[in-house]
């Protein structure tokens, strides 16, 4: 049985996921992360399973690969996979929602602290031989707004308790039991935007969430507030964010994700109060190992055990 993989981080720090496949009688073929649609179709011919990063799995791709039985996202967001088309063709689609939640939540707080205390700017200036007196903003005791209180949003909320933060949350499917246990207050999005000192986004990219944070929403934020996005790039209008930062409408922003990736240049990069990182929030050794093992175990469930895999996202 043939498995193809386009994720460059799959089994990066341990051979365990690869050895697992081999012991199950499966062969792995690694493909470039930036592979084109036609190149992927050609390379994946006869494949039973695919582990993917960001390459598009479209109806056309699925039709050209009739042997494909399962597509595993080596991560959480599945906006690059046509879930409806896969379901119509009886192809399982899975992700790994628990594997990197701790890594991402830790990283979000790293971005919050970096933005508030201007740590990247201080690093640059110091290395240039300067000794700047940079005054930042406090994080401790401030109000944090979490847009999307799912698995990662909940981990961010837990960490906020250590900073004695007041936590507001917006979610279309509110987990009120969790909120009560962790002293989180649910509110509408417009109220959250107005009241919070830090706002972090943890939503999937869908037709409903695309450009969810645009000109109107950014204008509602405090001038002293910071926006963090380590979920999906399309949720934030980058043009509106540029205008808000350039005009002083908000104090700062940090993005790990973008509307186009990889992003080589952008007007946002010219702004001192903007921190850019290259979609690495989930990249820790432990998280990558967990991601890989979840993927290969799901593949074995379908191809070997003929059972339903874990974390199915397309309703099969």
C-alpha positions in Angstrom: 0.0 0.0 0.0 1.3 3.4 -1.0 1.2 6.5 1.2 2.3 9.9 -0.1 3.2 12.9 2.1 3.6 16.6 1.3 4.3 17.8 4.8 8.0 18.7 5.3 7.7 18.4 9.1 6.3 14.8 9.0 8.6 12.5 11.1 11.1 15.4 11.2 12.5 14.5 14.6 11.7 10.8 14.9 11.4 7.9 12.5 8.6 6.4 14.6 5.7 7.3 12.2 7.7 6.0 9.2 8.6 2.8 11.0 4.9 2.4 12.0 3.9 2.5 8.3 6.6 0.0 7.3 5.6 -2.5 10.0 2.1 -2.3 8.6 3.3 -3.1 5.1 3.0 0.4 3.7 5.5 2.4 1.7 6.0 6.2 2.2 6.8 8.5 -0.7 7.7 12.1 0.3 6.7 14.9 -2.0 7.6 18.6 -2.1 5.5 20.9 0.0 5.1 23.3 -2.9 4.0 20.6 -5.3 1.6 21.7 -8.1 -1.8 20.0 -8.6 -0.7 18.1 -11.7 2.6 17.1 -10.1 0.8 15.8 -7.0 -1.6 13.8 -9.2 1.2 12.2 -11.1 3.3 11.4 -8.0 0.3 10.1 -6.0 -1.0 7.8 -8.8 -2.1 4.5 -7.1 -1.8 5.9 -3.6 -4.1 4.6 -0.9 -3.5 7.4 1.5 -2.1 11.0 1.6 -0.7 13.0 4.4 -0.9 16.7 3.4 0.3 20.0 4.5 -1.1 22.9 2.4 -1.4 21.5 -1.1 -5.0 21.7 -2.5 -7.1 18.5 -2.5 -9.8 19.5 -5.0 -12.6 17.5 -6.7 -10.3 17.3 -9.8 -7.5 15.8 -7.7 -9.8 13.3 -6.1 -11.2 12.2 -9.4 -7.7 11.7 -10.8 -6.8 9.6 -7.7 -9.6 7.0 -7.4 -7.5 4.6 -5.3 -7.2 7.2 -2.5 -9.1 6.2 0.6 -8.0 8.6 3.3 -6.5 12.1 3.4 -4.8 13.1 6.7 -4.1 16.7 7.4 -0.8 17.0 9.2 -2.2 19.7 11.4 -5.7 21.1 12.3 -7.0 23.4 9.5 -8.5 21.6 6.6 -9.4 24.6 4.4 -7.2 23.3 1.6 -9.2 20.1 1.3 -12.7 19.9 -0.3 -14.5 18.1 2.4 -17.8 17.8 0.5 -16.0 16.3 -2.6 -14.1 13.8 -0.5 -17.3 12.7 1.3 -19.1 12.2 -2.1 -16.2 10.0 -3.2 -16.1 8.0 0.2 -12.7 9.4 1.1 -12.1 9.9 4.8 -10.6 13.2 5.8 -9.0 13.6 9.2 -7.0 16.1 11.1 -5.1 16.1 14.4 -6.8 18.7 16.7 -5.1 17.7 19.9 -1.6 17.2 18.7 -0.3 20.7 18.8 -2.7 22.6 21.0 -0.2 23.1 23.8 2.5 24.3 21.4 0.1 26.8 19.7 -1.2 28.1 23.0 2.3 28.6 24.3 3.2 30.4 21.1 0.2 32.7 21.3 1.4 33.9 24.7 4.9 34.4 23.2 3.4 36.6 20.5 1.4 38.5 23.1 4.4 39.2 25.2 6.6 40.0 22.2 4.0 42.5 20.9 3.3 44.2 24.2 6.9 44.5 25.3 8.3 45.0 21.8 10.8 42.2 22.2 11.7 41.8 18.5 12.5 45.6 18.2 14.6 45.5 21.4 16.5 42.5 20.0 17.2 44.2 16.7 18.3 47.5 18.2 20.6 45.9 20.8 22.3 43.8 18.1 23.0 47.0 16.2 25.0 48.3 19.2 22.2 50.5 20.6 20.9 50.4 24.1 17.3 51.4 23.7 14.9 52.3 26.6 11.8 50.7 25.2 8.6 51.0 27.2 6.0 48.4 26.6 2.6 47.4 27.8 1.7 45.1 30.7 0.1 41.7 30.0 -0.5 40.8 33.6 -3.9 41.8 34.9 -5.2 42.9 31.4 -8.4 41.7 29.6 -7.9 39.0 27.0 -10.5 38.3 24.3 -10.5 34.8 22.8 -12.4 34.5 19.5 -13.1 30.8 19.2 -13.0 28.9 22.5 -12.2 25.5 21.0 -9.4 23.2 22.0 -6.6 25.7 21.4 -8.7 28.7 22.7 -9.3 26.8 25.9 -5.5 26.2 26.4 -4.9 29.9 25.9 -7.5 30.6 28.5 -5.9 28.3 31.0 -2.5 30.1 30.5 -4.2 33.5 31.0 -5.1 32.5 34.6 -1.4 32.6 35.4 -1.3 36.2 34.2 -4.3 37.1 36.3 -6.2 38.1 33.2 -9.9 38.7 32.8 -11.0 36.5 29.9 -13.8 37.2 27.6 -14.8 34.8 24.8 -16.9 34.6 21.7 -17.9 31.3 20.2 -21.0 30.3 18.1 -21.1 27.0 20.2 -20.2 28.2 23.7 -18.9 25.6 26.2 -20.6 27.1 29.2 -19.4 24.5 31.6 -15.7 25.1 30.7 -16.3 28.8 30.9 -17.8 28.6 34.4 -15.0 26.4 35.6 -12.3 28.8 34.4 -14.1 32.1 35.1 -14.6 33.0 31.4 -17.3 35.4 30.3 -19.0 34.8 27.0 -20.0 37.9 25.1 -20.8 39.1 21.6 -17.9 39.8 19.2 -18.5 43.6 19.1 -18.4 43.8 22.9 -15.3 41.7 23.1 -13.5 43.9 20.5 -14.4 47.1 22.5 -13.3 45.8 25.9 -10.2 43.7 25.4 -6.6 44.7 25.6 -5.4 41.6 23.7 -7.5 39.7 21.2 -6.4 36.3 19.9 -8.2 34.4 17.1 -8.8 30.6 17.1 -11.4 30.0 14.4 -11.3 27.7 11.3 -11.3 29.5 7.9 -14.8 29.1 6.5 -17.1 31.2 4.3 -18.5 32.7 7.5 -15.1 33.5 9.1 -13.3 34.8 6.0 -12.4 38.5 6.6 -14.2 38.2 10.0 -11.8 40.9 11.3 -12.0 43.8 8.9 -12.1 47.5 8.9 -15.2 47.8 11.1 -13.9 45.3 13.7 -10.5 46.8 13.9 -12.0 50.3 14.4 -14.0 48.9 17.3 -10.8 47.9 19.2 -9.0 50.1 21.7 -6.1 52.2 20.4 -4.0 50.4 23.1 -5.1 46.9 22.0 -3.1 44.1 20.3 -4.4 41.5 17.8 -2.9 38.0 17.6 -3.7 35.5 14.9 -2.2 32.0 14.9 -5.3 30.3 13.4 -5.8 31.0 9.6 -4.8 34.0 7.6 -8.0 34.6 5.7 -9.8 35.5 9.0 -8.1 38.9 9.1 -8.2 41.5 6.3 -4.5 42.3 5.9 -5.3 45.6 4.1 -7.6 46.7 6.9 -5.0 45.6 9.5 -2.3 47.7 7.7 -4.5 50.8 7.8 -5.3 50.2 11.5 -1.7 49.9 12.5 -0.4 52.7 10.2 -2.9 55.1 11.6 -2.5 54.1 15.2 -5.9 52.6 15.4 -4.5 49.7 17.4 -1.2 49.4 19.3 0.1 46.3 17.6 -0.4 43.0 15.9 1.3 39.6 15.5 0.5 37.2 12.8 1.6 33.6 12.3 -0.7 33.0 9.3 -1.5 35.0 6.2 -3.9 35.1 3.3 -1.1 33.9 1.0 1.6 31.5 2.1 4.5 31.5 1.9 4.5 35.3 2.1 7.7 36.9 0.8 6.8 40.6 1.1 4.0 42.7 2.4 3.4 46.3 3.4 2.8 45.1 6.9 6.4 44.1 7.1 7.4 47.7 7.0 5.5 48.6 10.2 7.4 48.6 13.6 4.4 47.6 15.5 3.8 44.4 13.4 5.4 41.1 14.2 5.6 38.5 11.5 6.4 34.8 12.0 6.1 32.0 9.3 3.2 29.8 10.4 5.3 28.0 13.1 3.0 28.1 16.1 2.5 24.4 16.2 6.1 23.5 15.4 7.7 21.8 18.4 9.4 18.4 18.5 6.6 16.9 20.7 3.8 18.4 18.6 5.3 17.2 15.3 5.7 13.7 16.7 2.1 13.6 17.9 0.9 14.9 14.6 2.7 12.2 12.7 1.6 9.3 14.9 -2.1 10.4 14.7 -1.9 10.5 10.9 -0.3 7.0 10.5 -2.6 5.4 13.1 -5.6 6.8 11.2 -4.2 5.4 7.9 -3.8 2.0 9.5 -7.3 2.1 10.9 -8.7 2.6 7.4 -6.4 0.5 5.3 -5.5 -2.3 7.6 -8.2 -2.6 10.3 -11.1 -1.4 8.0 -12.3 0.8 10.8 -13.4 4.4 11.2 -10.4 6.6 11.9 -10.2 9.3 14.7 -10.9 13.0 14.1 -13.0 12.6 11.0 -13.9 16.1 9.6 -16.0 15.3 6.6 -18.9 13.5 8.1 -18.3 10.0 6.7 
